[in-house]
Amino acid sequence: MYLLIGYAGGIIIEAVVLAKGADRLRVAASGFAETIELRRTGALWSTDDGEKVEFYFVMCDPCQSERASSSTAAYATTVV
């Protein structure tokens, strides 16, 4: 799954989800030699360094595409 990760400073990076859990995402991001692990605490997501991030999934099927923000309820969108 492709996503965009937005950092507080306005930097946005492209990434691909490698693994997903209830409160974790492990992603491979463009320009990073290592994978990035994102963790959820309550409604907020952050990096291992504690930096708050938001992310946006881009989901497509043959007929439509839709965007789900990380600031919406967790698992509000079903990926088929």
matplotlib code that plots the C-alpha trace (Angstrom):
import matplotlib.pyplot as plt

x = [0.0, 1.3, 1.1, 2.4, 3.9, 3.7, 6.1, 5.4, 7.9, 5.9, 8.1, 6.1, 7.7, 6.4, 6.4, 5.2, 3.7, 5.7, 3.8, 0.8, -0.4, -3.1, -0.8, 2.2, 3.2, 6.6, 7.3, 10.0, 10.4, 12.0, 15.4, 15.8, 18.3, 16.4, 12.7, 10.6, 8.4, 5.4, 3.6, 0.1, -0.5, -4.2, -5.1, -1.6, 1.1, 4.8, 8.2, 10.6, 12.2, 8.9, 8.3, 4.5, 3.4, 0.3, -0.1, -2.4, -3.3, -4.1, -6.4, -7.5, -9.8, -10.7, -13.5, -12.6, -9.9, -10.2, -8.0, -8.1, -6.2, -4.4, -6.3, -9.6, -10.5, -8.1, -9.2, -12.2, -11.3, -11.2, -8.5, -9.5]
y = [0.0, 3.4, 6.3, 9.8, 10.7, 14.4, 15.6, 18.7, 20.8, 20.4, 17.7, 15.0, 11.7, 8.8, 5.4, 1.8, -0.2, -3.3, -4.4, -3.3, -3.9, -2.3, 0.4, 0.1, 0.6, -0.4, 1.4, 1.7, 5.4, 7.1, 8.5, 6.5, 3.6, 2.0, 1.2, 3.6, 2.4, 4.5, 4.0, 5.1, 6.4, 7.3, 9.2, 10.4, 8.7, 9.3, 8.0, 6.1, 9.4, 10.8, 13.1, 13.5, 12.6, 12.3, 10.0, 9.6, 6.3, 6.2, 3.3, 2.3, -0.3, -0.4, 2.1, 4.6, 6.0, 7.4, 9.0, 8.3, 10.5, 9.2, 11.8, 9.8, 6.9, 3.9, 1.3, 3.4, 2.3, -1.2, -2.1, -4.8]
z = [0.0, -1.0, 1.5, 2.1, 5.5, 6.6, 9.2, 11.4, 9.5, 6.3, 4.8, 3.0, 1.9, -0.1, 1.4, 1.0, 3.9, 4.6, 7.8, 9.6, 13.2, 15.4, 16.7, 14.3, 10.7, 9.2, 6.0, 3.3, 2.5, -0.5, 0.5, 3.7, 3.9, 6.8, 7.3, 9.4, 12.2, 13.0, 16.3, 17.5, 20.9, 21.3, 18.2, 17.4, 15.3, 15.8, 14.7, 16.9, 17.7, 19.0, 16.1, 15.4, 11.8, 9.8, 6.9, 3.9, 2.2, -1.5, -2.1, -5.6, -7.1, -10.8, -10.4, -7.7, -5.4, -2.0, 0.7, 4.4, 6.7, 9.8, 11.8, 11.2, 13.4, 13.1, 10.6, 9.4, 5.9, 4.6, 2.1, -0.4]

ax = plt.figure().add_subplot(projection="3d")
ax.plot(x, y, z, "-o")
ax.set_aspect("equal")
plt.show()
